[in-house]
Amino acid sequence: MSDEPMLSPRMTLLGEAMRPVWEKVQAEIDQRVPQAEVVVGMGAVVLHHFQSLRDNVPCLADRINRLMDDVVTNEAAGDAEVYRAVGRFEAFLDDLLTDYRSVRALNAYDDDMEARDLLAGVYRHTLVEIRDWLAELVETLADPMSAVIKQGLPTTGYVKLKLNLTLTAAPQLGQLSRWAERHASALPRAGNYSGVPPARKSGLGIWGWGGAALLGWWIGGALAGDDDCGCDGDD
């Protein structure tokens, strides 16, 4: 009889496959980026990235749900399915990291430099929250018993470990919106842009969300030597 959690092989593999994804995000968050791209029209740049964040960050929920469907709740998933699912998730994060790097690479001055740094701060805030969730996911799948003890759960029978990613509003959002208001006359009024982002809203309203996003995972595991393990998902 073993008192170690009995996670299925696909869940153990998921943790192993997600480790380099976590390490990539961790490494790139504070990586130095040469400021080589001269800013032309900072107002348009700000609005473009607001639109990108509105479109892409909420998609994180869909990516996590797909991981749930393709791996966590899919008992038939083999190694290939696990790696493909992780690859799709990593591709989404790569797009987010690319946008973050492109902002940090802007060669800006005076008020434009303020907007660049605030915008980079918004991206960094979100990436840090994703990084921390990835770290918890990887650590939990590598050592489920430690997670069971940490969460104060029973160490026998069948338990469910909860892994939540909570996305909160970056503190830079209010300052960035005020910057946009000061430069309203220079902001685009056509195309995909509808005007200056609101100065303040509760939670993540500025991205089109009402409050923080709580993305929940449940990972079930049988303890105390049970032969089988089930994995449930609950948003």
FILO-430107 format. One record per residue (C-alpha): residue in one letter; chain; x, y, z. Coordinates in steps of 0.1 Angstrom, whole numbers, plus 5000, padded with zeros to 4 digits. Example, Ala and Ser with C-alpha at 12.3 -4.5 7.8 and 13.67 -1.06 7.14 Angstrom:
% residues 2
> a, A, 5123, 4955, 5078
> s, A, 5137, 4989, 5071
***
This chain:
% residues 235
> m, A, 5000, 5000, 5000
> s, A, 5013, 5034, 4991
> d, A, 5002, 5067, 5005
> e, A, 5013, 5086, 4975
> p, A, 4986, 5101, 4952
> m, A, 4979, 5078, 4922
> l, A, 4976, 5102, 4893
> s, A, 4971, 5087, 4859
> p, A, 5001, 5086, 4835
> r, A, 4986, 5113, 4813
> m, A, 4984, 5137, 4842
> t, A, 5020, 5130, 4852
> l, A, 5030, 5136, 4816
> l, A, 5009, 5168, 4814
> g, A, 5029, 5182, 4843
> e, A, 5062, 5172, 4827
> a, A, 5052, 5187, 4793
> m, A, 5040, 5219, 4810
> r, A, 5073, 5224, 4829
> p, A, 5092, 5239, 4799
> v, A, 5062, 5262, 4792
> w, A, 5063, 5275, 4827
> e, A, 5101, 5279, 4825
> k, A, 5098, 5298, 4793
> v, A, 5073, 5323, 4807
> q, A, 5094, 5327, 4838
> a, A, 5126, 5333, 4818
> e, A, 5110, 5358, 4794
> i, A, 5091, 5380, 4818
> d, A, 5122, 5400, 4829
> q, A, 5144, 5392, 4799
> r, A, 5162, 5423, 4786
> v, A, 5148, 5435, 4753
> p, A, 5167, 5461, 4731
> q, A, 5146, 5491, 4724
> a, A, 5151, 5492, 4687
> e, A, 5117, 5501, 4672
> v, A, 5110, 5538, 4669
> v, A, 5075, 5547, 4680
> v, A, 5053, 5563, 4653
> g, A, 5019, 5573, 4668
> m, A, 5019, 5560, 4704
> g, A, 4982, 5565, 4707
> a, A, 4976, 5540, 4680
> v, A, 5000, 5516, 4696
> v, A, 4982, 5518, 4730
> l, A, 4948, 5512, 4714
> h, A, 4960, 5483, 4693
> h, A, 4973, 5466, 4724
> f, A, 4942, 5473, 4744
> q, A, 4923, 5456, 4716
> s, A, 4948, 5427, 4715
> l, A, 4944, 5422, 4753
> r, A, 4906, 5423, 4750
> d, A, 4907, 5397, 4723
> n, A, 4935, 5374, 4736
> v, A, 4935, 5374, 4774
> p, A, 4899, 5362, 4777
> c, A, 4908, 5334, 4752
> l, A, 4929, 5319, 4780
> a, A, 4897, 5305, 4795
> d, A, 4891, 5287, 4762
> r, A, 4926, 5273, 4761
> i, A, 4924, 5260, 4796
> n, A, 4890, 5244, 4789
> r, A, 4905, 5227, 4759
> l, A, 4933, 5213, 4781
> m, A, 4905, 5200, 4804
> d, A, 4886, 5184, 4775
> d, A, 4917, 5170, 4756
> v, A, 4937, 5157, 4786
> v, A, 4923, 5161, 4821
> t, A, 4889, 5145, 4815
> n, A, 4899, 5125, 4785
> e, A, 4908, 5091, 4798
> a, A, 4917, 5079, 4763
> a, A, 4943, 5106, 4758
> g, A, 4977, 5092, 4750
> d, A, 5011, 5108, 4750
> a, A, 5006, 5124, 4715
> e, A, 4973, 5140, 4726
> v, A, 4989, 5154, 4757
> y, A, 5018, 5169, 4738
> r, A, 4995, 5184, 4711
> a, A, 4973, 5199, 4738
> v, A, 5002, 5215, 4755
> g, A, 5016, 5227, 4722
> r, A, 4983, 5246, 4715
> f, A, 4984, 5261, 4749
> e, A, 5020, 5271, 4745
> a, A, 5013, 5287, 4711
> f, A, 4987, 5310, 4727
> l, A, 5012, 5320, 4754
> d, A, 5039, 5326, 4727
> d, A, 5015, 5352, 4711
> l, A, 5011, 5369, 4744
> l, A, 5049, 5370, 4750
> t, A, 5055, 5383, 4715
> d, A, 5031, 5412, 4722
> y, A, 5049, 5419, 4755
> r, A, 5083, 5419, 4738
> s, A, 5071, 5442, 4710
> v, A, 5060, 5468, 4736
> r, A, 5092, 5466, 4755
> a, A, 5112, 5470, 4723
> l, A, 5096, 5504, 4715
> n, A, 5121, 5533, 4715
> a, A, 5100, 5561, 4731
> y, A, 5105, 5594, 4747
> d, A, 5087, 5617, 4772
> d, A, 5050, 5609, 4775
> d, A, 5053, 5581, 4749
> m, A, 5079, 5564, 4772
> e, A, 5054, 5566, 4801
> a, A, 5027, 5549, 4780
> r, A, 5051, 5522, 4768
> d, A, 5062, 5513, 4804
> l, A, 5026, 5513, 4816
> l, A, 5015, 5490, 4788
> a, A, 5044, 5467, 4794
> g, A, 5034, 5466, 4830
> v, A, 4999, 5455, 4821
> y, A, 5013, 5426, 4801
> r, A, 5038, 5417, 4828
> h, A, 5011, 5416, 4855
> t, A, 4990, 5392, 4834
> l, A, 5020, 5370, 4826
> v, A, 5031, 5368, 4862
> e, A, 4997, 5355, 4872
> i, A, 4998, 5329, 4844
> r, A, 5034, 5320, 4854
> d, A, 5024, 5314, 4890
> w, A, 4995, 5293, 4880
> l, A, 5017, 5272, 4857
> a, A, 5042, 5268, 4886
> e, A, 5014, 5255, 4909
> l, A, 5002, 5232, 4882
> v, A, 5036, 5217, 4875
> e, A, 5044, 5213, 4912
> t, A, 5011, 5197, 4920
> l, A, 5013, 5171, 4892
> a, A, 5049, 5164, 4902
> d, A, 5041, 5159, 4939
> p, A, 5004, 5156, 4945
> m, A, 5007, 5146, 4981
> s, A, 5025, 5178, 4991
> a, A, 4996, 5197, 4974
> v, A, 4971, 5176, 4994
> i, A, 4988, 5184, 5026
> k, A, 4992, 5221, 5017
> q, A, 4954, 5224, 5009
> g, A, 4945, 5206, 5042
> l, A, 4927, 5178, 5024
> p, A, 4923, 5142, 5036
> t, A, 4953, 5120, 5029
> t, A, 4932, 5089, 5023
> g, A, 4905, 5080, 4999
> y, A, 4896, 5101, 4968
> v, A, 4905, 5138, 4969
> k, A, 4901, 5166, 4944
> l, A, 4929, 5192, 4941
> k, A, 4917, 5227, 4930
> l, A, 4940, 5247, 4908
> n, A, 4926, 5282, 4901
> l, A, 4940, 5308, 4879
> t, A, 4928, 5342, 4890
> l, A, 4934, 5371, 4865
> t, A, 4931, 5405, 4882
> a, A, 4932, 5440, 4868
> a, A, 4967, 5453, 4864
> p, A, 4973, 5484, 4886
> q, A, 4987, 5502, 4855
> l, A, 4954, 5502, 4837
> g, A, 4940, 5533, 4854
> q, A, 4972, 5553, 4847
> l, A, 4973, 5541, 4811
> s, A, 4937, 5551, 4806
> r, A, 4944, 5586, 4820
> w, A, 4973, 5588, 4796
> a, A, 4949, 5580, 4768
> e, A, 4925, 5607, 4779
> r, A, 4953, 5633, 4779
> h, A, 4962, 5623, 4743
> a, A, 4926, 5619, 4731
> s, A, 4930, 5642, 4702
> a, A, 4958, 5620, 4687
> l, A, 4940, 5587, 4691
> p, A, 4925, 5569, 4660
> r, A, 4888, 5573, 4655
> a, A, 4882, 5548, 4627
> g, A, 4889, 5512, 4619
> n, A, 4889, 5488, 4648
> y, A, 4892, 5516, 4674
> s, A, 4862, 5530, 4690
> g, A, 4877, 5557, 4712
> v, A, 4896, 5562, 4744
> p, A, 4894, 5533, 4769
> p, A, 4874, 5542, 4800
> a, A, 4895, 5558, 4828
> r, A, 4884, 5534, 4856
> k, A, 4861, 5504, 4859
> s, A, 4858, 5477, 4885
> g, A, 4878, 5446, 4881
> l, A, 4887, 5438, 4845
> g, A, 4859, 5459, 4831
> i, A, 4885, 5479, 4811
> w, A, 4891, 5447, 4791
> g, A, 4854, 5440, 4787
> w, A, 4852, 5418, 4817
> g, A, 4832, 5425, 4849
> g, A, 4856, 5416, 4877
> a, A, 4884, 5391, 4880
> a, A, 4884, 5359, 4860
> l, A, 4886, 5327, 4880
> l, A, 4895, 5298, 4859
> g, A, 4891, 5266, 4879
> w, A, 4907, 5232, 4875
> w, A, 4899, 5201, 4896
> i, A, 4923, 5173, 4895
> g, A, 4912, 5141, 4913
> g, A, 4934, 5115, 4926
> a, A, 4930, 5083, 4946
> l, A, 4951, 5080, 4977
> a, A, 4963, 5052, 5000
> g, A, 4971, 5026, 4974
> d, A, 4939, 5026, 4953
> d, A, 4946, 5012, 4919
> d, A, 4927, 5036, 4897
> c, A, 4927, 5074, 4894
> g, A, 4899, 5096, 4879
> c, A, 4903, 5131, 4870
> d, A, 4874, 5155, 4870
> g, A, 4871, 5190, 4856
> d, A, 4850, 5218, 4870
> d, A, 4851, 5254, 4857
***
